[in-house]
Amino acid sequence: MGFKGLKPIVYGGREVWPLVEGGKGVSATNHASSGAWAAAGGIGTVSAVNADSYDAEGKIVPQVYQALTRRERHEELVRYAIDGAVEQVKRAYDISSGRGAININVLWEMGGAQQVLEGVLERTRGLVTGVTCGAGMPYRLSEIAERFNVNYLPIISSARAFRALWKRAYHKVSELMAAVVYEDPWLAGGHNGLSNAEDPTRPEDPYPRVKALRDTMRAEGVPDHVPIVMAGGVWFLREWDDWIDNPELGTIAFQFGTRPLLTRESPIPQGWKDALRLLEPGDVLLHRFSPTGFYSSAVRNPFLRNLEARSERQIPYSRVEAGEHTVQLDVGIKGKNYWVTPKDRDRARAWAASGFTEALRTPDDTVIFVTPEEREAIRVDQSDCMGCLSHCGFSAWKDHDDYTTGRLADPRSFCIQKTLQNIAHGDDVNQNLMFAGHAAYRFKQDPFYSNNYTPSVKELVDRILTGD
């Protein structure tokens, strides 16, 4: 028995603890962490988002793109993604030694998501128990799961989203839906499913939202033994005491995304692990700079602060004199037809005088002011795009039809593939995107991690099972 009556669940034909390792995007979970999580009796999750491959000596193969066109680079990316995830799954399965279970995690919004998922499942038959998938509305997840006979676990942030997926597709493959992951949009790290109806500054208590999800599942005939996995903000199980064995909620499992980052098996570099120990409440920011267009949560480090500052150096313009736009912008741009307010012209002149001499247009009829170095970096990143998303606001890439979103590329965003690959492989933790959940400040407060202690995954799972 685990903490206060936490009981194993049957998943993939064996008993496992209802403890799920969060999937965490580009190389932040890999075979070592997920294999160890499964070996400890839980559900380990290999990230199948541009996972690492290895050469004959076991060194990570850098993902270098040779092709000249985005479309061809996108095909290289899909090949890297499939090869990497297959390698990670095989290694994780070996480490698990037949205990627990191995899932894979994909973002539906990643470029070529369906192709990658099918490619990985084709080459890992019998090794993967289930697929977790969020970031978008993965309607086709159930039919892919059916084709390869694996479980699927949709990640949603509201009862409404679940109902739409169920009505459109999942009811046809109900027997393979092993769980529904409720990812709290205010607490979880990485990309979050906040809808337009929800206020990013006003977090809602997860209990009523999860109860509403269970009510919806019951109304659609989903049995209570299908767990809802609570994801986002989960640290000590004792804080979720009233959720365990609660008839209102049915079976509940818990997903840990942030805590497994600080383990011996966690593949993230030491600098990232060290940075996690220093975080204070409020150091994780829910923001909208991601090129996916989704909200996401990351550490408010200099990289993120720079994006905030870039968006603050922003003014609207018109192509003709209109309304309050009575003067012409005379810094940062070439050409005369940028009409702005007198106040905004003064602000622009001040920015230019401070070194932010280049004005870049955004898709929203505004310009932002950046340094010449920033402008060059943005231009290079946009031209190097390898199509890692299905739709990218930063580069205006789309992974199908005519391969463009039809909108102007947005310089307020960034190349997410570049920065996530960089931070995962040892680059500067201050100048890259550092995803984390909003409870990450608890590393500093939790005595388990004092004196710079880094547990193994097994020690962490055992600790979690005590309620701490």
N, C-alpha and C positions, 0 to 999 in steps of 0.2 A: 504493500500500500504506500502511496505517496502522501504528501501533505494532506491532512484533514479529509481523508476519503477520496483523494484523487485516484481514480482506478485506471488501469490500462484499458485501451480500446482495441478492437480487432480491426486491423487495417492490412490489406494485402494478404489476408490469410494467416496473419500471426498477431500475437499480442504486442502492442507497443505503448509506450507512455504517450499521453495526449500532449506532447511537447514538440513543437515544430520549429526547426531552425529557419529563420527568414532567408529568402533567396538572394537578395542584395546584388543585383546588377553586375557590372563589369568586374569580374575577378575579386570581389570582396568576400565571396564564399567560394570555395573550390573543393576538390576531392578530399583534402586533408581535414577540413573543418566538418564537411557534411558526412564523410565516412565515419569520423569519430563520433559525431552526434548520433548517427544510426547505431554504431557499436555500443553506445551508452544506453540504447533501448528506445531512442526517440525517432522522429522523422527528420532525417537530414535532407537538405535541399541544395542540389548543385545548381548554380546559376548558369543557365544556358544562354546568357547574353554575352556574346563575344568572349567566350571562355578561352583560357590559355591552352595552347598545344605545346608539345615538348619535342626537342630533337633527340638524336640517338644517345647523347650524353645526359639527357634529362634536363637540359637547360630550356627555359621558356623561349619559344619562337616569337620574336618581335613581329607584330602585325604591320608589315610594311606594304604599301600599295604601289604597284608598278604601273598599272594601266593609266592611260591618258584621259579617258572619259569617265564621268561619274558612274554611268551605267555599268561600265566594265569593272570599276573599283567596287561597286556594289556587289557584283558577282564574286569578286575576290573576298569581300567581307562575309558573304553568305558561306563560302567554302571554309574560311577560317572559323566561322561560328559553329558550323556542323562538326568539323574535325576536332575543335577544342572541346566542345560539350561531350562528344562521344568519348574522348580521352578521359575527361573528368569523371564521367559516369562510371566507366570501367574501373578506374582507380578507386573511386569512392566505394563501389560495390565490393571490391577486394578488401578494403579496410574494414567494412562493416561486418565481414565474416558471418553473413547470414542473420545478423541481429537487426532489429529496428527496420527501417525502410528508407529507400532513397527516392526522393522526388526530384523533378527538375522544375526550374522556374523560368518562364519567358514573359517578356512584356509584349502584349499584343501590338503595341505601337512601335515595336522595333522594326527596322527595315527587313522585309522578307520573312516576317515572323512565321508564317505558315510553312514556308519552304524549309526554314531552319528546324522547326519542330518536327516536321515529317522526316527530314533527313536524319535527325538525331534518333528518333524513335525507331526508324527502320534499322539502324545499326546497333541498337542497344536492347533488342528484344529480350524480355525476361529479367532485365536488370533494373528497370525503372518501374516503381510502383504507381506513381501518379505525377500529374502535371499541374502545377499552380500557375495561374495566369491572370494578370490584371493589366492596368494601364490601357484603358480603352474598353470597348464592349466586345469581348471575344465570343461572338455567336458561334463560330465554327469549331470552338474547342471540343464540344461534345462529339461531333462527327469524326474529328481526328482521333480522339480517345477511343471511340468505338472501332475505328479501323485498325488500331494497334492494340486493342484490348488492354488499355491502361486506365487507371482512375483519373478523374479530373476534379480539380478544386478551384472553382472560380474565386477571384479576389474582387470583392465589391465593397462599397462604402455606404450603401443604403438598401433598405428593403425594396425600394422602387427599382433600383438597378437590377437586383436579383430577379424580380418579377418579370422584367422585360426580357432578360436572358432566358428564363424558364419558359415563358409563353412562346418565344420565338423558336427556341431550339432545344433547350435542355430536357424538356419533358419527354422528348423522344428517346433519350438515352439516360433515363433516370437512374438505372441500376449502377452506372459507373461514376455517378457523382458522389464522391466519397466524403466530401465535407464542403462547407461554404466558408471562405475566409472573410471575416468582417475586418477590414483594415480601417482603423480610425483615422479620418482625414486630418484631424488636428494634432495627432500624437505620433503617427508613424513617420519613419524616415523615408527618404526617397520620394518618388512621385506619388501623389495623393489624389483621391477621387472626389475632391470638393466640387459640388455642383454649383450652378449659378444661384440656386435657391439658398445656399449656405454662406454664412459670413465667416471669412477666414479669421477674423479677429474675435469671434465669439464661439469658443469651443462648446460642443454639446456633450452632455453626459452619455457615455456609450451604452449604459444599461437599457434605457428605453429604446434606443435605436436597434440594439441586438434583440430585444424582446419583440420589436416590430418585425424584424427579419424572421424570427422563429414563427411568429403568427402567420406571416406570409407563406413560409415554407409549409406550415401545417395546413393552411388553406389550399395549397396546391398538392397536398397528399404526400409530402416528403416526411418519412418517419423520423421520430425524435432521436433515434440512435445515430442519425447522420449528424456529425458534430458541426457546430459553428466554432470556427477558430478565431479567438480574439487576438487581433494583431495591432500593435501600436501602444506604447506606454506600459507594456507589461514588464515588471521588474521582479517584485516579490509575489509569489502565489498567495501569501497570506493576505495581501491586499484585495484579492479576488475571492476571498472566502465565501461570500454570499452568492457567488456565481456557480460554485462547484456543487453538484447535486441539487440544483435548483429546478423544481418541476416547471417553473415558468419558462426557463431557457432551454430545457432539454440538455443533450450532451454538449459539453463545452470543452474545447481544447485551447491551448495557448501557444502563440507564436512569439519567439524571441528573435528579434532582428539585431538590436544594438548590443546586447550583452555578449553574444558570441564573438564580436569583433575583438574583444580583449581576452583572447585565450592563446595558449601556446600554439595550437594548430591553425589559428586564424592566419590567412595568407597576407593580410595587409602589412605594409612595412612598419618598422619600429617607430618611425616618426609619427605615423598616424596613431599607433597605439598610445604613445606617450601623450599626444595631444588630447586624447579622450579623457585622460586622468585630470586634466586641468579645467574642464568645462564647468561653467556656472549656469544656474537657471537662466533661461532667456538667451543663451548663446546659440541655440538652434533656431533658425529663421524659416518660417513658412513663406515662400516667395514665388514669384511668377516669371523668373527669368529663363526657365528651361525652354529649349527650342521645341519641346513637345507641345507647348501651350498649356500643359498641366501645371497645377501648383506642385511644389515639392519642398521638402524640408532638408536643410543642410546647415552645417556649422557656419556661423556668420564670421568667417575669417576674412583676411584682406581680399581674397578673390571675390567673395560675395559683396563685400563693402564697395569694391571697385565698380561692380555692376550696378549697385544702388546709386553710387555717385554719378555714374555715366547717365543713368536715366533721369537724375535730377538736373543735369545740364541739358535740358530739353525744352524746345519751344515750338509751338505750332506756327505754320505759315500758310499763306494762300498764294496761288499763282497770279492772282490779280488783286489790285487794291480793293478791299472789301471790309465793311464794318469797321472794327477797331484796327484792322491791319492796314495802317496808313503810311508806313515807312518801309523802305527797302533794306533788307539785311545786307550789310557791307563787310562782313567778316566770315571766313570759313567756307564760302561757296564761290563757285565761278558762275557768272551769269547774273542777270538783274532781277529775274522774276520771283523773288522770294519776299513777299510782303508780310510784315510782322507788326506787332504793337511797338510803340516807342519804348515802352518799359523793357520788352523782350530784346529789342536791339541793344539797349544799354547793358543788359545782362550778358548778351552774346559778346559784346565788345570786351567786357570784363573777363569772361572766360578765355577769349582769344589772347588777351594781355597776360593771362596766367599760364599760357603754354598750350591751352586746348584750342589749337588754331584750325582744326579741321572739322567741318560740319558734315555729318552723314545723314542721309534721308532714311526715315523709317516708313513702314507700310501705312502709318496712321497720319500722314501729312504733318509730321513733325521733323525737326532735325535735332540730332544730339551733337555735342561738341567733345572731341577727343584729341589726344596728342597725335603728332605724325607717326610715332612708333605704334600707338594703339591702332591707328587706322591701317597701317601696313599689316599688323598681326591679324586684324579682322579680315582684311582682304585675302591674305594667304590662307587662313583657316577656311574661309568660304570657298576658295577655289580648290582646296584640297579635299573637299567633302567626299566621303566614301559611302554616303547613303545609308547611315546606320539607323535611321528612323523611317517609319512609313510616310510621315510628313514632317519636315523640318522648317521651323520658322526662321532659323538663323541663315540657312543656305538656300531656302525656297525649293529644296529637293522633295520629290514624291516618288515612292517606289513602284509606281505603275502608270499605265496610260501614257501620258506625254512627259512624265518624269519632272514636272514642275508644279508647284502649288499655285502658280499664276500670280503670286504676290511678290512684292519687293522683299528681298532678303533683309532680315531685321538685325541691325548692328547692336541692338540693346541686349541680344542674347549671346550665345557662345557655342563653340563646338563641344558637344557633350562627350562624344567618343574620345576626343583627344584628352580632355581633362580627366576623365575617369580612368583611361588607360595610364595616364601619367601618375596619378596619385596611387593607384593600385600597385604600380611597379617602382615605387620608391622616390617619386619626384616630390618637390616642395609642397608640404601640407598647407602652406599659407597661400600659395598661388594656384591652387586647384580646387575643384568642387569636392567638398568633404561631406557626403551624405551622412546623416545620423538621425535617430529618433529623438523626440523632445525630452525623453528621460535620460539622455546621455550624461547630464550633469550628475547623475547619481553614482557614477564611478568614483567621483571624488568623496562622496559621503558614505559609501557602502564599505564597512570595515573589512569585508572579504578581500578588497583590493588594496588594503593599506600596506605600507612599506613596499610599494611598487610590486606587490604580488600579482603574478599572472597565472591563473589556473589553467589546467588542461581542460578540454571539453568535458571529459568524464567527471572531473571535479566540479565543473560548473553545473552539469546536469544533476549530479548528486546533491549539490547545494540547493538548486532550485526545488528539488523534491522534498527538502525539509521545510519549505515555505519561505526560505530566504534566497 
